Amino acid sequence: MKHLPRVLIVEDEPAIAELIQVNLKHGGFIPVLAYDSVAAQRELDAMLPDVILLDWMLPGQSGLSLARHWRKQERTRSIPILMLTARGDEPDKVAGLDAGADDYITKPFSTQELLARIRAVLRRRAPESQGDSVTVGALVLDAATHRIAWQGQDLKLGPTEFKLLHYLMKHPERVHSRSSLLDKVWGDHVFIEERTVDVHVKRLREALGAAGAMVETVRGAGYRLTGVVAKPPAAAASAGS
């Protein structure tokens, strides 16, 4: 039997929530409704969804606060979150992405746009189809087991960051523009803004820790992955003495 993706809808306006629910059912998904943060957490405790549609403005705990909380929890860290909000300004979009959302959709939105975005985050969540292992310097990525290690220590990456790192590692030392990364990593990027790339690169660097310095910003051009991690100035000075 074909697996139908389970979507948790966290939306406090019943009319909007029920409309989304109906459209998701017709689109081949299993929708689950939660009208506030307490109900949302209860649903997550009972069964993990494949995607979370999370409204920014909720009674009690906000959607931003929930996204941050779920990103810190091992059990819910890798679930794609699509933020729903009436806030369309860029600072608000960046705030949503920084809080841990994988994508952002501004109300009002069309049914087709919503379904397309959900399918896009699900594709990004899936492991790379190639079961290969890639090594750049002391960084090792195994696509088959979905594991990343730096100097022998395992690292934890979200699904989008994993796919972004995989692509950069398969094309080291090459400069990639934001638009090319959207095309190669995100795929159907008609709804995704280039600013999203910057947020995920920042998140990738943070997850990589010391290895984050391998992801370099090339001013005015984009990003590249290098196999050389620059030594801090103090370390370089002591090495030369």
Number of C-alpha atoms within 10 A of each C-alpha: 3 4 8 13 17 18 23 24 26 26 27 19 13 12 10 11 20 16 11 20 20 13 16 22 13 10 13 13 19 18 23 18 20 19 17 22 21 13 13 21 15 11 16 16 11 9 11 15 19 20 22 25 26 28 24 22 19 18 12 9 13 15 26 21 14 19 24 16 14 19 19 12 10 9 12 16 19 19 21 26 26 25 25 25 21 14 15 12 9 11 10 15 22 16 13 26 23 18 19 26 26 23 22 24 21 14 11 10 12 9 13 11 13 20 16 16 20 23 15 17 21 17 16 21 20 12 16 19 8 9 12 12 17 15 17 18 13 13 20 20 23 17 19 13 12 17 15 23 17 18 10 10 9 14 14 17 20 21 23 25 24 23 22 21 22 22 17 22 23 15 15 17 17 14 18 20 17 18 17 14 19 20 13 15 21 20 14 15 17 12 14 17 16 15 14 18 22 16 16 20 20 14 19 22 18 14 16 22 11 12 21 17 18 21 24 17 16 12 7 7 11 18 22 19 24 20 17 14 16 13 11 8 9 8 10 11 10 8 9 6 5
